[in-house]
Amino acid sequence: MARVTVEDCLEKVPNRFALVRLASERVRELARPGMTPLVKCKNKHAVTALREIAIGVVRYEEDVNEVVRAYSEEMKYSLPQHFTF
């Protein structure tokens, strides 16, 4: 497979923030013992996760905007008070 780029992934997940969140969740899954990639490649977990997103085998089931909103709300209450949104 050719080089995977963020632009390839943005065709599937149009929000960059949501893309980073989805990729990081998938990387954590791939790092667990016994987890196998959904695409055949010998790359590091981050590249494998992006490849899976780019071809559409890993995606959000819920609305991407709802994912971003929920995460923003979650972070609002977990940051120290001197950080503001």
Backbone as a chain_set.jsonl record, in Angstrom:
{"seq": "MARVTVEDCLEKVPNRFALVRLASERVRELARPGMTPLVKCKNKHAVTALREIAIGVVRYEEDVNEVVRAYSEEMKYSLPQHFTF", "coords": {"N": [[0.846, -1.176, 0.0], [0.45, 2.255, -0.69], [1.926, 5.229, 0.684], [0.341, 6.382, 3.602], [-1.68, 9.182, 4.316], [-2.705, 12.046, 6.246], [-4.643, 13.408, 4.867], [-5.841, 11.368, 3.371], [-7.166, 10.031, 5.4], [-8.868, 12.027, 6.314], [-10.843, 12.064, 4.453], [-12.515, 10.103, 5.296], [-12.989, 10.653, 8.014], [-13.984, 13.667, 8.694], [-13.257, 15.624, 10.569], [-10.435, 16.872, 12.096], [-9.712, 16.731, 14.821], [-11.396, 14.697, 15.753], [-10.395, 12.655, 14.191], [-7.79, 12.313, 15.218], [-8.449, 11.472, 17.786], [-9.84, 9.055, 17.243], [-7.814, 7.577, 15.962], [-5.918, 7.416, 18.039], [-7.316, 5.918, 19.942], [-7.54, 3.517, 18.55], [-4.841, 2.821, 18.276], [-4.191, 2.281, 20.941], [-5.771, 0.002, 21.294], [-4.519, -1.754, 19.47], [-2.09, -2.059, 20.723], [-2.555, -3.748, 22.805], [-1.99, -7.035, 24.085], [-2.406, -9.758, 21.875], [-4.14, -8.52, 20.109], [-4.986, -8.114, 16.743], [-4.115, -6.515, 13.668], [-6.462, -5.034, 11.331], [-5.742, -4.736, 8.777], [-3.249, -5.962, 6.568], [-0.052, -5.377, 7.355], [3.281, -4.322, 8.165], [3.833, -2.282, 10.05], [4.332, 0.329, 12.523], [2.06, 0.727, 15.294], [0.659, 3.197, 15.128], [0.762, 3.966, 12.402], [-0.495, 1.768, 11.278], [-3.067, 2.042, 12.401], [-3.882, 4.437, 11.148], [-3.89, 3.571, 8.484], [-5.968, 1.701, 8.584], [-8.11, 3.402, 9.134], [-8.068, 5.031, 6.849], [-8.828, 3.273, 4.8], [-11.311, 2.655, 5.617], [-12.081, 0.629, 7.402], [-11.965, 1.016, 10.093], [-13.919, 3.107, 11.972], [-16.031, 5.777, 13.229], [-19.026, 4.931, 14.865], [-20.964, 6.519, 15.865], [-22.192, 9.948, 15.528], [-19.737, 12.185, 14.405], [-19.481, 14.865, 15.229], [-20.859, 14.824, 17.639], [-19.177, 13.202, 19.14], [-16.909, 14.856, 19.376], [-18.035, 17.037, 20.781], [-18.823, 15.787, 23.198], [-16.347, 14.945, 24.179], [-15.1, 17.413, 24.549], [-16.668, 18.489, 26.593], [-16.094, 16.637, 28.594], [-13.357, 17.108, 28.981], [-13.435, 19.709, 29.891], [-14.173, 19.554, 32.557], [-12.127, 18.12, 33.643], [-9.733, 19.443, 33.54], [-7.32, 21.581, 35.215], [-8.408, 24.493, 37.1], [-7.238, 26.866, 36.157], [-7.096, 26.702, 33.438], [-9.012, 27.655, 30.688], [-11.908, 27.512, 28.552]], "CA": [[0.0, 0.0, 0.0], [1.207, 3.496, -0.746], [2.015, 6.0, 1.904], [-0.937, 6.878, 4.121], [-1.578, 10.571, 4.747], [-3.843, 12.551, 7.006], [-5.678, 13.756, 3.894], [-6.571, 10.129, 3.072], [-8.038, 9.738, 6.541], [-9.882, 13.075, 6.436], [-11.959, 11.722, 3.568], [-13.392, 9.219, 6.079], [-13.324, 11.361, 9.256], [-13.719, 15.031, 8.252], [-12.815, 16.484, 11.657], [-9.071, 16.474, 12.494], [-9.716, 16.364, 16.23], [-12.016, 13.376, 15.849], [-9.459, 11.713, 13.572], [-6.728, 12.035, 16.197], [-9.051, 10.682, 18.873], [-10.114, 7.709, 16.736], [-6.53, 6.903, 15.734], [-5.275, 7.1, 19.32], [-8.051, 4.799, 20.541], [-7.181, 2.294, 17.816], [-3.454, 2.492, 18.635], [-4.244, 1.626, 22.259], [-6.292, -1.354, 21.086], [-3.497, -2.569, 18.805], [-0.983, -2.289, 21.654], [-2.914, -4.824, 23.737], [-1.564, -8.366, 23.643], [-3.387, -10.575, 21.178], [-4.919, -7.755, 19.125], [-4.408, -8.19, 15.405], [-4.566, -5.443, 12.778], [-7.485, -5.365, 10.345], [-5.067, -4.691, 7.476], [-1.975, -6.657, 6.635], [1.107, -4.502, 7.183], [4.289, -4.49, 9.212], [4.155, -0.936, 10.504], [4.031, 0.609, 13.918], [0.624, 0.785, 15.549], [0.067, 4.461, 14.671], [0.592, 3.901, 10.946], [-1.519, 0.746, 11.033], [-4.363, 2.642, 12.726], [-4.222, 5.381, 10.075], [-4.233, 2.783, 7.291], [-7.303, 1.135, 8.803], [-9.072, 4.497, 9.006], [-8.069, 5.497, 5.456], [-9.58, 2.365, 3.919], [-12.686, 2.601, 6.103], [-12.429, -0.519, 8.252], [-12.125, 1.558, 11.441], [-14.656, 4.365, 11.847], [-16.978, 6.061, 14.306], [-20.404, 4.502, 14.632], [-21.819, 7.641, 16.213], [-21.921, 11.197, 14.831], [-18.421, 12.724, 14.752], [-19.661, 16.116, 15.977], [-21.26, 14.455, 18.999], [-17.961, 12.705, 19.79], [-16.09, 16.024, 19.702], [-18.722, 17.789, 21.829], [-18.752, 15.025, 24.449], [-14.966, 14.977, 24.666], [-14.855, 18.777, 25.028], [-17.324, 18.593, 27.901], [-15.33, 15.796, 29.518], [-12.095, 17.786, 29.27], [-13.724, 20.949, 30.617], [-14.255, 19.258, 33.979], [-10.955, 17.393, 34.126], [-8.568, 20.32, 33.528], [-7.237, 22.496, 36.357], [-9.25, 25.671, 36.933], [-6.585, 27.986, 35.476], [-7.32, 26.545, 32.006], [-10.387, 27.99, 30.342], [-12.324, 27.289, 27.165]], "C": [[0.89, 1.236, 0.0], [1.182, 4.194, 0.607], [0.638, 6.507, 2.338], [-0.727, 8.312, 4.601], [-2.815, 10.95, 5.543], [-4.98, 12.898, 6.052], [-6.497, 12.524, 3.497], [-7.585, 9.828, 4.176], [-9.153, 10.768, 6.679], [-11.039, 12.878, 5.466], [-12.982, 10.855, 4.313], [-13.877, 9.878, 7.369], [-13.001, 12.833, 9.013], [-13.215, 15.995, 9.329], [-11.455, 15.998, 12.149], [-9.005, 16.033, 13.953], [-10.284, 14.96, 16.416], [-11.111, 12.309, 15.25], [-8.358, 11.328, 14.549], [-7.263, 11.169, 17.322], [-9.292, 9.236, 18.441], [-8.815, 6.931, 16.548], [-5.871, 6.524, 17.056], [-5.985, 5.957, 20.04], [-7.671, 3.484, 19.869], [-5.749, 1.868, 18.132], [-3.423, 1.785, 19.987], [-4.772, 0.2, 22.148], [-5.224, -2.257, 20.484], [-2.333, -2.903, 19.731], [-1.289, -3.393, 22.664], [-2.449, -6.17, 23.202], [-2.711, -9.119, 22.968], [-4.23, -9.841, 20.154], [-4.219, -7.831, 17.773], [-4.951, -7.06, 14.542], [-5.623, -5.944, 11.797], [-6.95, -5.274, 8.923], [-3.712, -5.362, 7.633], [-0.844, -5.672, 6.336], [2.051, -4.713, 8.363], [4.773, -3.122, 9.679], [3.937, -0.825, 12.0], [2.53, 0.805, 14.058], [-0.025, 2.063, 15.018], [-0.19, 4.445, 13.169], [-0.486, 2.884, 10.588], [-2.911, 1.31, 11.3], [-4.798, 3.609, 11.633], [-4.587, 4.648, 8.79], [-5.65, 2.214, 7.412], [-8.393, 2.199, 8.657], [-9.199, 4.921, 7.546], [-8.867, 4.579, 4.535], [-11.003, 2.119, 4.423], [-13.055, 1.416, 6.964], [-12.536, -0.131, 9.724], [-12.794, 2.916, 11.277], [-15.532, 4.558, 13.086], [-18.338, 5.514, 13.921], [-21.364, 5.65, 14.932], [-21.405, 8.883, 15.413], [-20.606, 11.805, 15.324], [-18.559, 14.003, 15.577], [-20.075, 15.849, 17.418], [-20.055, 13.941, 19.79], [-17.101, 13.875, 20.25], [-16.725, 16.815, 20.842], [-18.608, 17.089, 23.182], [-17.344, 15.06, 25.03], [-14.625, 16.361, 25.211], [-15.463, 18.978, 26.409], [-16.55, 17.809, 28.958], [-14.044, 16.501, 29.938], [-12.313, 19.053, 30.088], [-13.698, 20.706, 32.124], [-13.033, 18.523, 34.518], [-9.692, 18.249, 34.133], [-8.527, 21.172, 34.795], [-8.007, 23.79, 36.065], [-8.571, 26.812, 36.188], [-6.613, 27.836, 33.95], [-8.775, 26.886, 31.727], [-10.643, 27.685, 28.883], [-13.018, 28.519, 26.661]], "O": [[1.953, 1.25, 0.62], [0.492, 3.774, 1.536], [-0.133, 7.004, 1.517], [0.29, 8.618, 5.222], [-3.834, 10.259, 5.511], [-6.149, 12.706, 6.384], [-7.709, 12.622, 3.307], [-8.715, 9.422, 3.906], [-10.258, 10.435, 7.108], [-12.104, 13.469, 5.645], [-14.171, 10.876, 3.993], [-15.025, 9.694, 7.775], [-11.836, 13.218, 9.118], [-12.781, 17.098, 8.996], [-11.323, 14.849, 12.571], [-8.314, 15.068, 14.28], [-9.723, 14.141, 17.144], [-11.065, 11.184, 15.745], [-8.031, 10.149, 14.689], [-6.595, 10.232, 17.759], [-8.986, 8.303, 19.183], [-8.725, 5.764, 16.928], [-5.324, 5.428, 17.182], [-5.339, 5.124, 20.675], [-7.501, 2.463, 20.535], [-5.473, 0.674, 18.245], [-2.705, 0.8, 20.156], [-4.281, -0.703, 22.824], [-5.039, -3.39, 20.929], [-1.663, -3.918, 19.545], [-0.378, -3.914, 23.308], [-2.508, -6.416, 21.997], [-3.845, -9.106, 23.448], [-4.967, -10.476, 19.4], [-3.007, -7.635, 17.677], [-6.117, -6.687, 14.668], [-5.67, -7.131, 11.474], [-7.62, -5.684, 7.975], [-3.109, -5.329, 8.706], [-0.7, -5.197, 5.209], [1.657, -5.218, 9.415], [5.972, -2.847, 9.699], [3.435, -1.741, 12.651], [1.821, 1.021, 13.074], [-1.145, 2.017, 14.51], [-1.255, 4.869, 12.719], [-1.296, 3.122, 9.692], [-3.834, 1.083, 10.517], [-5.962, 3.603, 11.23], [-5.501, 5.067, 8.081], [-6.427, 2.246, 6.457], [-9.466, 1.927, 8.12], [-10.306, 5.146, 7.058], [-9.511, 5.048, 3.597], [-11.803, 1.464, 3.755], [-14.237, 1.207, 7.239], [-13.128, -0.863, 10.518], [-12.307, 3.773, 10.539], [-15.743, 3.636, 13.874], [-18.752, 5.625, 12.767], [-22.437, 5.747, 14.337], [-20.395, 8.869, 14.711], [-20.391, 11.924, 16.53], [-17.813, 14.194, 16.537], [-19.674, 16.583, 18.321], [-19.933, 14.218, 20.983], [-16.618, 13.887, 21.382], [-16.029, 17.221, 21.773], [-18.328, 17.731, 24.195], [-17.173, 15.192, 26.242], [-13.936, 16.474, 26.225], [-14.839, 19.571, 27.289], [-16.377, 18.276, 30.084], [-13.684, 16.493, 31.115], [-11.46, 19.425, 30.894], [-13.247, 21.565, 32.882], [-12.917, 18.325, 35.728], [-8.673, 17.826, 34.679], [-9.568, 21.456, 35.387], [-8.226, 24.134, 34.903], [-9.265, 27.662, 35.63], [-6.196, 28.75, 33.24], [-9.668, 26.45, 32.453], [-9.716, 27.609, 28.077], [-13.454, 28.553, 25.51]]}, "num_chains": 1, "name": "protein.A"}
